[in-house]
Amino acid sequence: MAVIYDRRGRGESGDNSRNYVVEDEIADLAAVIAHVGGRAGVFGHSSGGVLALEAAMRGLPIDRVAVYEATYISDDSRPLPAADVPDRVRALIALGDRDGATALFLTEQVGVPPEMVAGMQAAPVWSFMSAQADSLPYDMAVCGPQLTFPSDRLARISVPSLIIAGQLGEPWIRATAAELGDTIPHADHRTIPGQDHSILHQPDALAPSLLDFFTAD
C-alpha cells in the first residue's frame, strides 16, 4: 500500500503552526506512519527528501528511506544562500506578498536563475507555486541553515537508503546526491537518465527504482 500525504499548510492539510519547528513535521510523519500500521518505507522529493532523511536520523519507525535530489549543499558548486533569506521570505509573507516570497525563495534559496523564475511567473504553474508560499519557511527550517550538509548525523542512518538524482539535475544537487551516497552507510546511489528536478511529472521514470528498492527482501 502506498500513501501520499499533504505536508502541513499544503493541499488539503491544515496548518495550526504558530511558532513552527521541524519537530512539528516529524510528528506529522510519525502520525501518518502510525495510521498505516506502525512502520513504513518513506520516500521524499527535494525538501521532502530532507524531511525523510531527518525522520530516519531521528529514529522514526522507518524500514527503508528513498530520496530524490534532497536539497543540501555539499560542495562549492553553488554559493550558500544568505543567512537572512528565511527572515526576508517571512517578511514578504507577512505583507501578503506571496509572489514576492516565492520568487525570493526560488532565486536565493534554491538558486534558480532570475530569468527562469520570470518564465515560471508567466506560466500556469505559478499560481500553484505562489499558493504554497506560506509553507516556504517550513521548507527552509527542515533543510537547515543555509542548506548545510549534516554529515555526522547522516552517517548514523542505519536503515537501507536509496539516493537518486536526475542526469540533467543541477551540478550542485547531483554532487549532493553523490555525497549522500558516500556518507550514509550502505546507501545505494542511482542516477536516472534524461531527468531533472521535475521528475514527479514523469512518474514512469521514477517508479522502477522505487519499486525495486521498496520491494527488495
PyMOL CGO cylinders between C-alpha atoms (Angstrom):
from pymol import cmd
from pymol.cgo import CYLINDER

trace = [
    CYLINDER, 0.00, 0.00, 0.00, 1.31, 3.44, -0.95, 0.3, 1, 1, 1, 1, 1, 1,
    CYLINDER, 1.31, 3.44, -0.95, 0.14, 6.56, 0.89, 0.3, 1, 1, 1, 1, 1, 1,
    CYLINDER, 0.14, 6.56, 0.89, 0.73, 10.15, -0.22, 0.3, 1, 1, 1, 1, 1, 1,
    CYLINDER, 0.73, 10.15, -0.22, 0.00, 12.91, 2.27, 0.3, 1, 1, 1, 1, 1, 1,
    CYLINDER, 0.00, 12.91, 2.27, -0.04, 16.70, 2.02, 0.3, 1, 1, 1, 1, 1, 1,
    CYLINDER, -0.04, 16.70, 2.02, 2.51, 18.30, 4.32, 0.3, 1, 1, 1, 1, 1, 1,
    CYLINDER, 2.51, 18.30, 4.32, 1.11, 20.86, 6.74, 0.3, 1, 1, 1, 1, 1, 1,
    CYLINDER, 1.11, 20.86, 6.74, -0.08, 24.03, 5.11, 0.3, 1, 1, 1, 1, 1, 1,
    CYLINDER, -0.08, 24.03, 5.11, -0.31, 22.37, 1.68, 0.3, 1, 1, 1, 1, 1, 1,
    CYLINDER, -0.31, 22.37, 1.68, -3.08, 20.80, -0.34, 0.3, 1, 1, 1, 1, 1, 1,
    CYLINDER, -3.08, 20.80, -0.34, -5.85, 19.60, 1.94, 0.3, 1, 1, 1, 1, 1, 1,
    CYLINDER, -5.85, 19.60, 1.94, -3.78, 19.61, 5.13, 0.3, 1, 1, 1, 1, 1, 1,
    CYLINDER, -3.78, 19.61, 5.13, -4.50, 22.25, 7.70, 0.3, 1, 1, 1, 1, 1, 1,
    CYLINDER, -4.50, 22.25, 7.70, -1.89, 24.33, 9.44, 0.3, 1, 1, 1, 1, 1, 1,
    CYLINDER, -1.89, 24.33, 9.44, -2.01, 25.03, 13.16, 0.3, 1, 1, 1, 1, 1, 1,
    CYLINDER, -2.01, 25.03, 13.16, 1.62, 26.22, 13.30, 0.3, 1, 1, 1, 1, 1, 1,
    CYLINDER, 1.62, 26.22, 13.30, 2.14, 29.35, 15.34, 0.3, 1, 1, 1, 1, 1, 1,
    CYLINDER, 2.14, 29.35, 15.34, 5.84, 29.05, 16.01, 0.3, 1, 1, 1, 1, 1, 1,
    CYLINDER, 5.84, 29.05, 16.01, 6.81, 26.31, 13.57, 0.3, 1, 1, 1, 1, 1, 1,
    CYLINDER, 6.81, 26.31, 13.57, 9.63, 23.93, 14.47, 0.3, 1, 1, 1, 1, 1, 1,
    CYLINDER, 9.63, 23.93, 14.47, 10.87, 20.94, 12.48, 0.3, 1, 1, 1, 1, 1, 1,
    CYLINDER, 10.87, 20.94, 12.48, 9.56, 18.65, 15.21, 0.3, 1, 1, 1, 1, 1, 1,
    CYLINDER, 9.56, 18.65, 15.21, 6.04, 19.59, 14.06, 0.3, 1, 1, 1, 1, 1, 1,
    CYLINDER, 6.04, 19.59, 14.06, 6.56, 17.92, 10.68, 0.3, 1, 1, 1, 1, 1, 1,
    CYLINDER, 6.56, 17.92, 10.68, 8.38, 14.97, 12.23, 0.3, 1, 1, 1, 1, 1, 1,
    CYLINDER, 8.38, 14.97, 12.23, 5.31, 14.46, 14.41, 0.3, 1, 1, 1, 1, 1, 1,
    CYLINDER, 5.31, 14.46, 14.41, 3.06, 14.74, 11.33, 0.3, 1, 1, 1, 1, 1, 1,
    CYLINDER, 3.06, 14.74, 11.33, 5.02, 11.99, 9.56, 0.3, 1, 1, 1, 1, 1, 1,
    CYLINDER, 5.02, 11.99, 9.56, 5.06, 9.86, 12.70, 0.3, 1, 1, 1, 1, 1, 1,
    CYLINDER, 5.06, 9.86, 12.70, 1.26, 10.16, 12.86, 0.3, 1, 1, 1, 1, 1, 1,
    CYLINDER, 1.26, 10.16, 12.86, 0.92, 9.03, 9.24, 0.3, 1, 1, 1, 1, 1, 1,
    CYLINDER, 0.92, 9.03, 9.24, 3.20, 6.03, 9.89, 0.3, 1, 1, 1, 1, 1, 1,
    CYLINDER, 3.20, 6.03, 9.89, 1.20, 5.10, 12.98, 0.3, 1, 1, 1, 1, 1, 1,
    CYLINDER, 1.20, 5.10, 12.98, -2.04, 5.36, 10.99, 0.3, 1, 1, 1, 1, 1, 1,
    CYLINDER, -2.04, 5.36, 10.99, -0.82, 2.92, 8.30, 0.3, 1, 1, 1, 1, 1, 1,
    CYLINDER, -0.82, 2.92, 8.30, 0.38, 0.27, 10.73, 0.3, 1, 1, 1, 1, 1, 1,
    CYLINDER, 0.38, 0.27, 10.73, 3.31, 1.49, 12.77, 0.3, 1, 1, 1, 1, 1, 1,
    CYLINDER, 3.31, 1.49, 12.77, 6.20, 1.00, 10.34, 0.3, 1, 1, 1, 1, 1, 1,
    CYLINDER, 6.20, 1.00, 10.34, 6.80, 2.24, 6.78, 0.3, 1, 1, 1, 1, 1, 1,
    CYLINDER, 6.80, 2.24, 6.78, 9.19, 2.81, 3.94, 0.3, 1, 1, 1, 1, 1, 1,
    CYLINDER, 9.19, 2.81, 3.94, 9.43, 6.53, 3.21, 0.3, 1, 1, 1, 1, 1, 1,
    CYLINDER, 9.43, 6.53, 3.21, 10.17, 8.45, 0.01, 0.3, 1, 1, 1, 1, 1, 1,
    CYLINDER, 10.17, 8.45, 0.01, 10.67, 12.18, -0.32, 0.3, 1, 1, 1, 1, 1, 1,
    CYLINDER, 10.67, 12.18, -0.32, 11.47, 14.58, -3.16, 0.3, 1, 1, 1, 1, 1, 1,
    CYLINDER, 11.47, 14.58, -3.16, 13.54, 17.77, -2.77, 0.3, 1, 1, 1, 1, 1, 1,
    CYLINDER, 13.54, 17.77, -2.77, 12.88, 19.27, 0.68, 0.3, 1, 1, 1, 1, 1, 1,
    CYLINDER, 12.88, 19.27, 0.68, 10.60, 16.29, 1.25, 0.3, 1, 1, 1, 1, 1, 1,
    CYLINDER, 10.60, 16.29, 1.25, 13.69, 14.14, 0.80, 0.3, 1, 1, 1, 1, 1, 1,
    CYLINDER, 13.69, 14.14, 0.80, 15.43, 16.13, 3.52, 0.3, 1, 1, 1, 1, 1, 1,
    CYLINDER, 15.43, 16.13, 3.52, 12.38, 15.58, 5.75, 0.3, 1, 1, 1, 1, 1, 1,
    CYLINDER, 12.38, 15.58, 5.75, 12.51, 11.83, 5.06, 0.3, 1, 1, 1, 1, 1, 1,
    CYLINDER, 12.51, 11.83, 5.06, 16.21, 11.69, 5.97, 0.3, 1, 1, 1, 1, 1, 1,
    CYLINDER, 16.21, 11.69, 5.97, 15.58, 13.83, 9.04, 0.3, 1, 1, 1, 1, 1, 1,
    CYLINDER, 15.58, 13.83, 9.04, 12.92, 11.37, 10.16, 0.3, 1, 1, 1, 1, 1, 1,
    CYLINDER, 12.92, 11.37, 10.16, 15.33, 8.47, 9.69, 0.3, 1, 1, 1, 1, 1, 1,
    CYLINDER, 15.33, 8.47, 9.69, 18.04, 10.34, 11.60, 0.3, 1, 1, 1, 1, 1, 1,
    CYLINDER, 18.04, 10.34, 11.60, 15.58, 10.90, 14.46, 0.3, 1, 1, 1, 1, 1, 1,
    CYLINDER, 15.58, 10.90, 14.46, 14.68, 7.24, 14.71, 0.3, 1, 1, 1, 1, 1, 1,
    CYLINDER, 14.68, 7.24, 14.71, 11.11, 7.13, 13.42, 0.3, 1, 1, 1, 1, 1, 1,
    CYLINDER, 11.11, 7.13, 13.42, 9.90, 3.55, 12.68, 0.3, 1, 1, 1, 1, 1, 1,
    CYLINDER, 9.90, 3.55, 12.68, 11.16, 3.60, 9.10, 0.3, 1, 1, 1, 1, 1, 1,
    CYLINDER, 11.16, 3.60, 9.10, 12.33, 0.39, 7.44, 0.3, 1, 1, 1, 1, 1, 1,
    CYLINDER, 12.33, 0.39, 7.44, 13.70, 1.97, 4.25, 0.3, 1, 1, 1, 1, 1, 1,
    CYLINDER, 13.70, 1.97, 4.25, 14.18, 5.54, 3.06, 0.3, 1, 1, 1, 1, 1, 1,
    CYLINDER, 14.18, 5.54, 3.06, 14.50, 6.80, -0.52, 0.3, 1, 1, 1, 1, 1, 1,
    CYLINDER, 14.50, 6.80, -0.52, 15.09, 10.39, -1.60, 0.3, 1, 1, 1, 1, 1, 1,
    CYLINDER, 15.09, 10.39, -1.60, 15.24, 12.21, -4.92, 0.3, 1, 1, 1, 1, 1, 1,
    CYLINDER, 15.24, 12.21, -4.92, 17.51, 15.28, -5.09, 0.3, 1, 1, 1, 1, 1, 1,
    CYLINDER, 17.51, 15.28, -5.09, 17.46, 16.17, -1.41, 0.3, 1, 1, 1, 1, 1, 1,
    CYLINDER, 17.46, 16.17, -1.41, 18.33, 19.85, -1.11, 0.3, 1, 1, 1, 1, 1, 1,
    CYLINDER, 18.33, 19.85, -1.11, 21.53, 20.10, 0.89, 0.3, 1, 1, 1, 1, 1, 1,
    CYLINDER, 21.53, 20.10, 0.89, 24.67, 21.82, -0.39, 0.3, 1, 1, 1, 1, 1, 1,
    CYLINDER, 24.67, 21.82, -0.39, 27.71, 19.58, -0.03, 0.3, 1, 1, 1, 1, 1, 1,
    CYLINDER, 27.71, 19.58, -0.03, 30.38, 21.37, -2.07, 0.3, 1, 1, 1, 1, 1, 1,
    CYLINDER, 30.38, 21.37, -2.07, 31.27, 24.73, -3.62, 0.3, 1, 1, 1, 1, 1, 1,
    CYLINDER, 31.27, 24.73, -3.62, 29.45, 24.23, -6.93, 0.3, 1, 1, 1, 1, 1, 1,
    CYLINDER, 29.45, 24.23, -6.93, 26.94, 26.90, -5.87, 0.3, 1, 1, 1, 1, 1, 1,
    CYLINDER, 26.94, 26.90, -5.87, 27.01, 29.65, -3.26, 0.3, 1, 1, 1, 1, 1, 1,
    CYLINDER, 27.01, 29.65, -3.26, 25.31, 29.13, 0.08, 0.3, 1, 1, 1, 1, 1, 1,
    CYLINDER, 25.31, 29.13, 0.08, 22.06, 31.08, 0.37, 0.3, 1, 1, 1, 1, 1, 1,
    CYLINDER, 22.06, 31.08, 0.37, 22.34, 34.18, 2.53, 0.3, 1, 1, 1, 1, 1, 1,
    CYLINDER, 22.34, 34.18, 2.53, 21.56, 33.54, 6.20, 0.3, 1, 1, 1, 1, 1, 1,
    CYLINDER, 21.56, 33.54, 6.20, 18.77, 36.15, 6.19, 0.3, 1, 1, 1, 1, 1, 1,
    CYLINDER, 18.77, 36.15, 6.19, 16.73, 34.61, 3.37, 0.3, 1, 1, 1, 1, 1, 1,
    CYLINDER, 16.73, 34.61, 3.37, 14.23, 32.91, 5.75, 0.3, 1, 1, 1, 1, 1, 1,
    CYLINDER, 14.23, 32.91, 5.75, 13.59, 36.18, 7.56, 0.3, 1, 1, 1, 1, 1, 1,
    CYLINDER, 13.59, 36.18, 7.56, 13.09, 38.04, 4.29, 0.3, 1, 1, 1, 1, 1, 1,
    CYLINDER, 13.09, 38.04, 4.29, 10.70, 35.39, 2.96, 0.3, 1, 1, 1, 1, 1, 1,
    CYLINDER, 10.70, 35.39, 2.96, 8.68, 35.51, 6.18, 0.3, 1, 1, 1, 1, 1, 1,
    CYLINDER, 8.68, 35.51, 6.18, 8.54, 39.31, 5.98, 0.3, 1, 1, 1, 1, 1, 1,
    CYLINDER, 8.54, 39.31, 5.98, 7.09, 39.20, 2.47, 0.3, 1, 1, 1, 1, 1, 1,
    CYLINDER, 7.09, 39.20, 2.47, 4.54, 36.58, 3.53, 0.3, 1, 1, 1, 1, 1, 1,
    CYLINDER, 4.54, 36.58, 3.53, 3.52, 38.80, 6.45, 0.3, 1, 1, 1, 1, 1, 1,
    CYLINDER, 3.52, 38.80, 6.45, 2.92, 41.60, 3.96, 0.3, 1, 1, 1, 1, 1, 1,
    CYLINDER, 2.92, 41.60, 3.96, 0.72, 39.31, 1.87, 0.3, 1, 1, 1, 1, 1, 1,
    CYLINDER, 0.72, 39.31, 1.87, 3.25, 39.29, -1.00, 0.3, 1, 1, 1, 1, 1, 1,
    CYLINDER, 3.25, 39.29, -1.00, 3.20, 35.57, -1.82, 0.3, 1, 1, 1, 1, 1, 1,
    CYLINDER, 3.20, 35.57, -1.82, 4.51, 36.15, -5.34, 0.3, 1, 1, 1, 1, 1, 1,
    CYLINDER, 4.51, 36.15, -5.34, 7.49, 38.08, -3.99, 0.3, 1, 1, 1, 1, 1, 1,
    CYLINDER, 7.49, 38.08, -3.99, 8.15, 35.47, -1.30, 0.3, 1, 1, 1, 1, 1, 1,
    CYLINDER, 8.15, 35.47, -1.30, 8.06, 32.67, -3.85, 0.3, 1, 1, 1, 1, 1, 1,
    CYLINDER, 8.06, 32.67, -3.85, 10.38, 34.49, -6.26, 0.3, 1, 1, 1, 1, 1, 1,
    CYLINDER, 10.38, 34.49, -6.26, 12.84, 35.25, -3.45, 0.3, 1, 1, 1, 1, 1, 1,
    CYLINDER, 12.84, 35.25, -3.45, 12.79, 31.64, -2.27, 0.3, 1, 1, 1, 1, 1, 1,
    CYLINDER, 12.79, 31.64, -2.27, 13.41, 30.30, -5.77, 0.3, 1, 1, 1, 1, 1, 1,
    CYLINDER, 13.41, 30.30, -5.77, 16.20, 32.70, -6.71, 0.3, 1, 1, 1, 1, 1, 1,
    CYLINDER, 16.20, 32.70, -6.71, 18.16, 32.97, -3.47, 0.3, 1, 1, 1, 1, 1, 1,
    CYLINDER, 18.16, 32.97, -3.47, 17.35, 29.77, -1.55, 0.3, 1, 1, 1, 1, 1, 1,
    CYLINDER, 17.35, 29.77, -1.55, 17.00, 27.29, -4.42, 0.3, 1, 1, 1, 1, 1, 1,
    CYLINDER, 17.00, 27.29, -4.42, 19.37, 29.03, -6.83, 0.3, 1, 1, 1, 1, 1, 1,
    CYLINDER, 19.37, 29.03, -6.83, 17.05, 29.25, -9.84, 0.3, 1, 1, 1, 1, 1, 1,
    CYLINDER, 17.05, 29.25, -9.84, 18.27, 31.93, -12.29, 0.3, 1, 1, 1, 1, 1, 1,
    CYLINDER, 18.27, 31.93, -12.29, 16.04, 35.04, -12.27, 0.3, 1, 1, 1, 1, 1, 1,
    CYLINDER, 16.04, 35.04, -12.27, 15.24, 34.65, -15.97, 0.3, 1, 1, 1, 1, 1, 1,
    CYLINDER, 15.24, 34.65, -15.97, 13.90, 31.15, -15.32, 0.3, 1, 1, 1, 1, 1, 1,
    CYLINDER, 13.90, 31.15, -15.32, 11.77, 32.44, -12.45, 0.3, 1, 1, 1, 1, 1, 1,
    CYLINDER, 11.77, 32.44, -12.45, 10.39, 35.11, -14.78, 0.3, 1, 1, 1, 1, 1, 1,
    CYLINDER, 10.39, 35.11, -14.78, 9.38, 32.33, -17.17, 0.3, 1, 1, 1, 1, 1, 1,
    CYLINDER, 9.38, 32.33, -17.17, 7.66, 30.46, -14.35, 0.3, 1, 1, 1, 1, 1, 1,
    CYLINDER, 7.66, 30.46, -14.35, 5.75, 33.59, -13.39, 0.3, 1, 1, 1, 1, 1, 1,
    CYLINDER, 5.75, 33.59, -13.39, 4.30, 33.74, -16.90, 0.3, 1, 1, 1, 1, 1, 1,
    CYLINDER, 4.30, 33.74, -16.90, 3.24, 30.08, -16.80, 0.3, 1, 1, 1, 1, 1, 1,
    CYLINDER, 3.24, 30.08, -16.80, 0.09, 28.49, -15.31, 0.3, 1, 1, 1, 1, 1, 1,
    CYLINDER, 0.09, 28.49, -15.31, 2.20, 26.68, -12.68, 0.3, 1, 1, 1, 1, 1, 1,
    CYLINDER, 2.20, 26.68, -12.68, 3.00, 29.97, -10.93, 0.3, 1, 1, 1, 1, 1, 1,
    CYLINDER, 3.00, 29.97, -10.93, -0.41, 30.28, -9.25, 0.3, 1, 1, 1, 1, 1, 1,
    CYLINDER, -0.41, 30.28, -9.25, 0.07, 26.84, -7.71, 0.3, 1, 1, 1, 1, 1, 1,
    CYLINDER, 0.07, 26.84, -7.71, 3.58, 27.67, -6.51, 0.3, 1, 1, 1, 1, 1, 1,
    CYLINDER, 3.58, 27.67, -6.51, 2.56, 31.02, -5.08, 0.3, 1, 1, 1, 1, 1, 1,
    CYLINDER, 2.56, 31.02, -5.08, -0.33, 29.41, -3.21, 0.3, 1, 1, 1, 1, 1, 1,
    CYLINDER, -0.33, 29.41, -3.21, 2.23, 27.33, -1.25, 0.3, 1, 1, 1, 1, 1, 1,
    CYLINDER, 2.23, 27.33, -1.25, 4.18, 30.41, -0.13, 0.3, 1, 1, 1, 1, 1, 1,
    CYLINDER, 4.18, 30.41, -0.13, 3.00, 30.34, 3.48, 0.3, 1, 1, 1, 1, 1, 1,
    CYLINDER, 3.00, 30.34, 3.48, 4.76, 26.99, 3.96, 0.3, 1, 1, 1, 1, 1, 1,
    CYLINDER, 4.76, 26.99, 3.96, 8.09, 28.02, 2.40, 0.3, 1, 1, 1, 1, 1, 1,
    CYLINDER, 8.09, 28.02, 2.40, 9.58, 28.88, 5.82, 0.3, 1, 1, 1, 1, 1, 1,
    CYLINDER, 9.58, 28.88, 5.82, 8.85, 25.29, 6.84, 0.3, 1, 1, 1, 1, 1, 1,
    CYLINDER, 8.85, 25.29, 6.84, 10.92, 24.01, 3.91, 0.3, 1, 1, 1, 1, 1, 1,
    CYLINDER, 10.92, 24.01, 3.91, 13.80, 26.26, 4.90, 0.3, 1, 1, 1, 1, 1, 1,
    CYLINDER, 13.80, 26.26, 4.90, 13.63, 25.12, 8.52, 0.3, 1, 1, 1, 1, 1, 1,
    CYLINDER, 13.63, 25.12, 8.52, 13.60, 21.44, 7.52, 0.3, 1, 1, 1, 1, 1, 1,
    CYLINDER, 13.60, 21.44, 7.52, 16.58, 21.91, 5.20, 0.3, 1, 1, 1, 1, 1, 1,
    CYLINDER, 16.58, 21.91, 5.20, 18.57, 23.68, 7.88, 0.3, 1, 1, 1, 1, 1, 1,
    CYLINDER, 18.57, 23.68, 7.88, 20.53, 26.94, 7.98, 0.3, 1, 1, 1, 1, 1, 1,
    CYLINDER, 20.53, 26.94, 7.98, 21.95, 27.69, 4.52, 0.3, 1, 1, 1, 1, 1, 1,
    CYLINDER, 21.95, 27.69, 4.52, 21.20, 24.11, 3.38, 0.3, 1, 1, 1, 1, 1, 1,
    CYLINDER, 21.20, 24.11, 3.38, 24.11, 22.80, 5.46, 0.3, 1, 1, 1, 1, 1, 1,
    CYLINDER, 24.11, 22.80, 5.46, 25.05, 19.15, 4.83, 0.3, 1, 1, 1, 1, 1, 1,
    CYLINDER, 25.05, 19.15, 4.83, 24.79, 17.36, 8.23, 0.3, 1, 1, 1, 1, 1, 1,
    CYLINDER, 24.79, 17.36, 8.23, 27.42, 14.71, 7.52, 0.3, 1, 1, 1, 1, 1, 1,
    CYLINDER, 27.42, 14.71, 7.52, 27.87, 13.45, 11.09, 0.3, 1, 1, 1, 1, 1, 1,
    CYLINDER, 27.87, 13.45, 11.09, 24.15, 12.87, 11.59, 0.3, 1, 1, 1, 1, 1, 1,
    CYLINDER, 24.15, 12.87, 11.59, 23.62, 11.36, 8.15, 0.3, 1, 1, 1, 1, 1, 1,
    CYLINDER, 23.62, 11.36, 8.15, 26.40, 8.86, 8.85, 0.3, 1, 1, 1, 1, 1, 1,
    CYLINDER, 26.40, 8.86, 8.85, 24.31, 7.46, 11.71, 0.3, 1, 1, 1, 1, 1, 1,
    CYLINDER, 24.31, 7.46, 11.71, 21.40, 6.41, 9.46, 0.3, 1, 1, 1, 1, 1, 1,
    CYLINDER, 21.40, 6.41, 9.46, 21.19, 2.64, 9.79, 0.3, 1, 1, 1, 1, 1, 1,
    CYLINDER, 21.19, 2.64, 9.79, 18.25, 1.69, 7.56, 0.3, 1, 1, 1, 1, 1, 1,
    CYLINDER, 18.25, 1.69, 7.56, 18.62, 0.77, 3.85, 0.3, 1, 1, 1, 1, 1, 1,
    CYLINDER, 18.62, 0.77, 3.85, 18.73, 4.01, 1.86, 0.3, 1, 1, 1, 1, 1, 1,
    CYLINDER, 18.73, 4.01, 1.86, 18.30, 4.88, -1.81, 0.3, 1, 1, 1, 1, 1, 1,
    CYLINDER, 18.30, 4.88, -1.81, 19.71, 8.17, -3.05, 0.3, 1, 1, 1, 1, 1, 1,
    CYLINDER, 19.71, 8.17, -3.05, 18.53, 9.26, -6.51, 0.3, 1, 1, 1, 1, 1, 1,
    CYLINDER, 18.53, 9.26, -6.51, 19.37, 12.19, -8.77, 0.3, 1, 1, 1, 1, 1, 1,
    CYLINDER, 19.37, 12.19, -8.77, 18.47, 13.09, -12.33, 0.3, 1, 1, 1, 1, 1, 1,
    CYLINDER, 18.47, 13.09, -12.33, 21.13, 13.10, -15.01, 0.3, 1, 1, 1, 1, 1, 1,
    CYLINDER, 21.13, 13.10, -15.01, 20.00, 16.61, -16.03, 0.3, 1, 1, 1, 1, 1, 1,
    CYLINDER, 20.00, 16.61, -16.03, 19.83, 17.96, -12.48, 0.3, 1, 1, 1, 1, 1, 1,
    CYLINDER, 19.83, 17.96, -12.48, 21.83, 20.98, -11.37, 0.3, 1, 1, 1, 1, 1, 1,
    CYLINDER, 21.83, 20.98, -11.37, 25.52, 20.19, -10.70, 0.3, 1, 1, 1, 1, 1, 1,
    CYLINDER, 25.52, 20.19, -10.70, 25.25, 21.11, -7.01, 0.3, 1, 1, 1, 1, 1, 1,
    CYLINDER, 25.25, 21.11, -7.01, 22.32, 18.80, -6.38, 0.3, 1, 1, 1, 1, 1, 1,
    CYLINDER, 22.32, 18.80, -6.38, 23.95, 15.91, -8.24, 0.3, 1, 1, 1, 1, 1, 1,
    CYLINDER, 23.95, 15.91, -8.24, 27.07, 16.46, -6.14, 0.3, 1, 1, 1, 1, 1, 1,
    CYLINDER, 27.07, 16.46, -6.14, 24.90, 16.33, -3.03, 0.3, 1, 1, 1, 1, 1, 1,
    CYLINDER, 24.90, 16.33, -3.03, 23.36, 13.04, -4.12, 0.3, 1, 1, 1, 1, 1, 1,
    CYLINDER, 23.36, 13.04, -4.12, 26.81, 11.56, -4.64, 0.3, 1, 1, 1, 1, 1, 1,
    CYLINDER, 26.81, 11.56, -4.64, 27.92, 12.80, -1.22, 0.3, 1, 1, 1, 1, 1, 1,
    CYLINDER, 27.92, 12.80, -1.22, 24.81, 11.36, 0.40, 0.3, 1, 1, 1, 1, 1, 1,
    CYLINDER, 24.81, 11.36, 0.40, 25.60, 8.03, -1.21, 0.3, 1, 1, 1, 1, 1, 1,
    CYLINDER, 25.60, 8.03, -1.21, 29.10, 8.16, 0.25, 0.3, 1, 1, 1, 1, 1, 1,
    CYLINDER, 29.10, 8.16, 0.25, 28.04, 9.38, 3.69, 0.3, 1, 1, 1, 1, 1, 1,
    CYLINDER, 28.04, 9.38, 3.69, 25.05, 7.19, 4.56, 0.3, 1, 1, 1, 1, 1, 1,
    CYLINDER, 25.05, 7.19, 4.56, 26.25, 3.67, 5.37, 0.3, 1, 1, 1, 1, 1, 1,
    CYLINDER, 26.25, 3.67, 5.37, 25.46, 1.13, 2.67, 0.3, 1, 1, 1, 1, 1, 1,
    CYLINDER, 25.46, 1.13, 2.67, 23.35, 3.60, 0.66, 0.3, 1, 1, 1, 1, 1, 1,
    CYLINDER, 23.35, 3.60, 0.66, 22.55, 2.84, -2.96, 0.3, 1, 1, 1, 1, 1, 1,
    CYLINDER, 22.55, 2.84, -2.96, 23.16, 5.87, -5.21, 0.3, 1, 1, 1, 1, 1, 1,
    CYLINDER, 23.16, 5.87, -5.21, 21.46, 5.95, -8.63, 0.3, 1, 1, 1, 1, 1, 1,
    CYLINDER, 21.46, 5.95, -8.63, 21.17, 8.47, -11.46, 0.3, 1, 1, 1, 1, 1, 1,
    CYLINDER, 21.17, 8.47, -11.46, 18.10, 8.42, -13.71, 0.3, 1, 1, 1, 1, 1, 1,
    CYLINDER, 18.10, 8.42, -13.71, 18.95, 9.28, -17.33, 0.3, 1, 1, 1, 1, 1, 1,
    CYLINDER, 18.95, 9.28, -17.33, 17.23, 12.20, -19.00, 0.3, 1, 1, 1, 1, 1, 1,
    CYLINDER, 17.23, 12.20, -19.00, 15.59, 13.55, -15.84, 0.3, 1, 1, 1, 1, 1, 1,
    CYLINDER, 15.59, 13.55, -15.84, 15.86, 16.75, -13.82, 0.3, 1, 1, 1, 1, 1, 1,
    CYLINDER, 15.86, 16.75, -13.82, 14.31, 18.05, -10.59, 0.3, 1, 1, 1, 1, 1, 1,
    CYLINDER, 14.31, 18.05, -10.59, 10.79, 17.90, -12.01, 0.3, 1, 1, 1, 1, 1, 1,
    CYLINDER, 10.79, 17.90, -12.01, 10.70, 14.10, -12.13, 0.3, 1, 1, 1, 1, 1, 1,
    CYLINDER, 10.70, 14.10, -12.13, 7.42, 13.93, -10.23, 0.3, 1, 1, 1, 1, 1, 1,
    CYLINDER, 7.42, 13.93, -10.23, 5.82, 14.97, -13.51, 0.3, 1, 1, 1, 1, 1, 1,
    CYLINDER, 5.82, 14.97, -13.51, 7.40, 11.85, -15.07, 0.3, 1, 1, 1, 1, 1, 1,
    CYLINDER, 7.40, 11.85, -15.07, 6.39, 9.12, -12.60, 0.3, 1, 1, 1, 1, 1, 1,
    CYLINDER, 6.39, 9.12, -12.60, 7.13, 6.30, -15.04, 0.3, 1, 1, 1, 1, 1, 1,
    CYLINDER, 7.13, 6.30, -15.04, 10.79, 7.32, -14.96, 0.3, 1, 1, 1, 1, 1, 1,
    CYLINDER, 10.79, 7.32, -14.96, 10.95, 7.19, -11.16, 0.3, 1, 1, 1, 1, 1, 1,
    CYLINDER, 10.95, 7.19, -11.16, 8.70, 4.25, -10.33, 0.3, 1, 1, 1, 1, 1, 1,
    CYLINDER, 8.70, 4.25, -10.33, 11.02, 1.36, -11.34, 0.3, 1, 1, 1, 1, 1, 1,
    CYLINDER, 11.02, 1.36, -11.34, 13.78, 2.46, -8.95, 0.3, 1, 1, 1, 1, 1, 1,
    CYLINDER, 13.78, 2.46, -8.95, 11.35, 2.90, -6.08, 0.3, 1, 1, 1, 1, 1, 1,
    CYLINDER, 11.35, 2.90, -6.08, 9.58, -0.40, -6.72, 0.3, 1, 1, 1, 1, 1, 1,
    CYLINDER, 9.58, -0.40, -6.72, 12.88, -2.29, -6.85, 0.3, 1, 1, 1, 1, 1, 1,
    CYLINDER, 12.88, -2.29, -6.85, 14.04, -0.69, -3.62, 0.3, 1, 1, 1, 1, 1, 1,
    CYLINDER, 14.04, -0.69, -3.62, 10.89, -0.92, -1.53, 0.3, 1, 1, 1, 1, 1, 1,
    CYLINDER, 10.89, -0.92, -1.53, 10.01, -4.48, -2.58, 0.3, 1, 1, 1, 1, 1, 1,
    CYLINDER, 10.01, -4.48, -2.58, 13.50, -5.89, -2.05, 0.3, 1, 1, 1, 1, 1, 1,
    CYLINDER, 13.50, -5.89, -2.05, 13.83, -8.67, 0.52, 0.3, 1, 1, 1, 1, 1, 1,
]
cmd.load_cgo(trace, "trace")
